[in-house]
């Protein structure tokens, strides 16, 4: 199967193109808080950067994810490729379609997409 024929890889490409930061991360710790109205929860994830894909990232980072009641980020004890946005000095999860299992094929494809991106890009559809 060619990479361009895969809906997964097409989604990965779109995620990388529409966010300023992407990387394979190893979650180290997380905390979850329910909102006062209980319609959403906020998860703060601390993670080690294993493989940067797009954007300048330090060796470790933390990001927040706002999830609707009943949603989750999935398993947080193994590596994950995520696309992130940034507001001030805080990273945040770009949302649905921004997290992928980091297989070798997925990582290589992501790196190829990132190499072709316009470095002057300022608008990111996933970060609005």
ABEGO torsion letter per residue (X at the ends): XBAAABAAAAAAAAAAAABABBBBBBBABBBBBBBAAGABBBBBBBBBBABBABEBBBABBBBBBBBBBGBBAEBAABBBBBBBBBBEABBBBAEBGABBBBBAAAAAAAAAAAAABBAABABBAAAX
